[in-house]
């Protein structure tokens, strides 16, 4: 009975602290947004090929993947100690995304902690004056330096948090910000079910002499289940829970195209991403994901929309190194994501 009271108090304390942080955060001069028009939107991109292959958002998969833990700190585990990961995702026009993370374990305090960087390189862009004359080039970049920590909270629960220093440099225009993520993870006793909730990008842009812009605030809930007698895992993720209608809808444009506003059922579905993972032995897994809102946003009436919303990929596990590949489909294009995970300690 005393253990139950102890656990209840700890869980209640977590909920209370989270609510206080949310309330205080909302009061910081509209420092985060729930409906778009945000600065630092690169923070919403998937950090690893594994997440890309699962539909672009997943916070609950039981893969012990440190690329996923970079996005959801409650997924950090002591078994990840002395492990590092590097991800590369090339886009069009020379745009590149890089993600790096290294994990350590503090035995005395039973805390798993990590450092990492999420980096966007937009290549070289010509600078012109008002008359269109070239006056040089600029090299725009976005990056976030991140520190994360996690530990067991109560039985079956783990809690994690990340602090991110954010910097954007677009030639003459520069911006800095600070954000925080808080995650809570539940793993069932039989280790076949895992759920997680993540409060993402709480924080603010520092005053740079201009009006402050909002951060891409987000609340995400995810649940994953492994089958006891089959090599399969299924995931359901609910994204952007801080706003009900999370699509862009222009009534003037919609009227010219004969489109209608999304109904309540469509709004509900647009929050969801589903995924499945198939394991072949201990070394290989195949992934498939479907992101409903991506399909909705990209589809064009009276045209072939192909595999919009779908994502797929695979992973290969070796003794001390893992290789992951993920790809997602956008109209007639697909983008490739590569991740290497290396354990420096046997």
N, C-alpha and C positions, 0 to 999 in steps of 0.2 A: 504493500500500500504506500509506503514511504517513497519507494522508487517511482511509483506512478505519479505521486504528487510532485516529486522532483522533476520528472520529465515534463509534466504539464506546466510547471512554472517556467522551465527553460523555453518551451515552445511558445508560451504566452509572452515571454520577454522578447523573443525574436520578432513575433508579430507586432508587438508594441513599438519596438525600436524601428522596424521597417515603416510603420505608419507615421511615426514622428519624422523620419527622414524624408518620406514622401511629402508630408505637409510642409515642412520647412523648405524643401526643394522647390515646390510649386510656387512659393512666395518669392523666390529669387528673381524678380523682374521677368516673369515669363521665361525662365531660363531653359525650359524644354518644351517641345511641342508634341501634340498627339495626333496631328493631322497633316503632316508634311511641312513644306516650307522651312526646313531645318538646315542648319549649318552642320558640317562634319558628317555628311551622310555616308562617307566611306566606312564609318564605324559599323554600319549595318551589313556590310559584305561578309560572306562566309570566310572564315580564317583558314580553313583547311580543305583539302580535296575531299575528305570524308563527308564534311557537311554539304559541300557542293553536290555530291552524288546522292545525298539524301533529300534533295529538294531546296537547298539553300538555307534552311533553318532547322536545327535539331539541338535540343539541350538535354536529352534524356537517354540517348543510346548507350547501351552497356558494353562499349568497346574499349573503355579505358584509354581513350585517344586524347593525347595532350593538346592536339589542335582544337578539339572540342572544348577542352578545359580552358583554353585561352579565351574563349568566348563566354563560357559559363564556369566561373571559378569553383563552384561547389563540386565539380567533377574531378578536381585535383585529388590524387591518391598518393600515399607513401610509396607504392610500387613504381611510381613514375620518377623516383629519385634518380638523379644523374642522367636524365633523358633530355634530349633536345630535338627540336623539329624545325624544318625549313620548308616553307611553301612558296611556290611561284605560280602566278596566274597571269599570263599575257592576254591583253585585250587588243583591239584594233588600234591602228595609228601609233604604234609604239608605246602604248600605255601598259605599265607593268604593276602588278601587285606582289609585294613580298611580305611574308610573315615569319618571324623567328621567335622561339620561346625555349627557355631552359628551366628545368624543374629541380628543386632541392628539397630536402626533408630535415626539419629541426626536431631531432629525436627528443630532446629534453621537454619541449612544449607540445610534442605530437602535432606539429603544424607542417603542412606541405606548402611550400611557397615557390613562386616562379617570377621571372622577369621576361619581358618580351617587347617586341616592336611590331606594329602593324603599319606598313609603309605603302604609299601610292606614288608612283612616278609617272607623270603625264608627258614625258618627253620634252622636246624643244618646240616652242611655239613662237612664231614671228610676232614682233611688236610693231605696230604702225601708229602714225599720227592721224589726225582727223582727216587728212587728205588721202590717206591710204599709203603713204610712203613708209617703207620699212626703216625702223630706227634701232633695230637690234632683235635679240631673241630673249625669251625668258624660259625658265625651267621650273614650272609649277610642281609642287609636291604637297602631299598631306602625310602626316604620320602621327602615331600615338605611342608613347612610351608607357609601358604598363607594369605594375607590380600587383601580384595576386597572392592570396593566402587562403587556406582552407583547413578545416579540421573536423573531426567527429563532434557532433553537437549533443545529441542524445542517441539512444539505441536506434539503429536503422536510419538515422538522419545525419547529414553533413551540411555544414554551412561554409560559404566562401564569399570573398569580396575582392574586388579589383579597384585600383586607383589608376586613372589614365591622365597623363599630361598630353594635350593635343596641340598640334601646331599645323597651320596652313600657310603656305608661302606661294602667292600668285604674283610674282613680279613686284610691283609697287605696293601690293596689298598683302598684309600679313595679319595673322590672327592666332591667338592662344586661348586655350580653354582647359578646364579640368572636369573630369567626369568620374562617376563611381558606379559600379555594378554590385548587386547583392544577389546571391543565389542560395537556394535551399534544395537539397536533394534527399529523396527517400529511396532506400533499397530494401525490398522485401526480404524476409528471413530466408526464403528458398532461392533468392537471387534470380528470380525469373521476372520480376516486375521492378521497374525503376521510374520514378516520377521526379520532376524538377520544376521549380518556378524561378524565374529570373526577372529582376527589376533592373533595367538596362539604361545606361547613359543618363543618370541623375547628375546634374551639375550645371555649369554655366560657362559662357564665353567671357573672358576677361575684357574689361573696358579698354577699347583701343582708340578712344576719341570719337567713335561713331556709335550709333545705336546698337545695342546688343542683340544678337540673333539667338534663335532657339536651338537647343540640342535635339537629336532624334530620340527622344524618350520612348521607351518601349517596355511593355510587360508581356512576358512569354511564359506559357505553361506547356509542359511536354510530358508524355507518358510512353514508355516502351515496355514491350513484353516479349520474352523469349518462350518458345514452345519447349516443353519438357522432353518431348520425344521426337522432335524434328529440328533440323539445323536452320531454323528461321527465327528472325526477330522482327517485330512490327512496331512502328512508332506513329504517334499522332501528336502533332504540335499545333498549338493555338497561338498565333502571333498578333501583335498590334492590339492588345486587349484594352488599351487605354482609350480607344475610339471605336465606335460602332460601325460607321460607314467609312471604310478606309480606302475607298477608290476615288480617283479624280473624275469628276463628272461636270462637264460643261453643257448646260441645257441648250445653249444656242447651237453649238456644234452637234449635239445629239439630235436636235430637231432636224437639222439639215441631212443627217445620216439615217434618220428614221429609228434612232435608238431610244430606249426608255431608261429611266433611272433604275438602279438595282433594287429589287424588293428585299424584304427582311430575310428571306431564305438565302438569297444570293449574298447579302451582307454577312450572314453567319458563315457560309461556306468559304467566303473570301479570307477568313482568318486562318484557315486550316492548311496544313501540309501533311501529307501521309508518306510513309516510307517503309520499305522492307529490306532486310538483309538476309542473304543466303550464304551459308558457310559450307565450304567444301574442305573437309578435314580441318586441321588446325592452322593451315597456312594461307588459305585463299578465301576471300569473301566477295560476293557480288552485291551491289546496291542498286536500288531503284526508288526514285522519289517523284512526287507530284505536288506542285505548288499551285493551288487554286487561283490565288489572286494574280500570279504571273500570267496564267493562261487568260484570265479575264482582261487584264490590262493590254495584252499583246494581240489578242484576236481582232481581226478586221472582218467586217461583214462582207459576205459574198466573195471571199477569197479563201484559198487554202491556207490553213493555219498550222499545218504540220504537227510537230511535237511540242508546241508551245507549252510551257509549264512542266514538262518532263525533265528528269535528270537521271543520270546513271553513272556507274563507275565500279571500280574494283580495288581490292587491297591484297598485297602479298606480304606475308610475315616471314622474316628470316630470324636467325638466332639473336642478332643484336640490331637488326635494321628492318624497318618496315617501309614499303613503298605503296603510295596511294595515288589513284588517278580518279578524277571526277570531271564530268562534263554536263552542262545544262544547255537547253535549247531555247533560242530566241528567234522566232520566225524562221528564216532560212539559214541562220547562223548558229554555231555552237562555240562555246568557250571552254578551254581546257585548263584544268587545275592539277598541279603536281605537288605532292608532299613526300618528304623523306623524314622518317623518324629514326633516330640513332640513340642507342643506350650506351653511354660511355663507361658504365660499370656493369660487370658481369653479374 
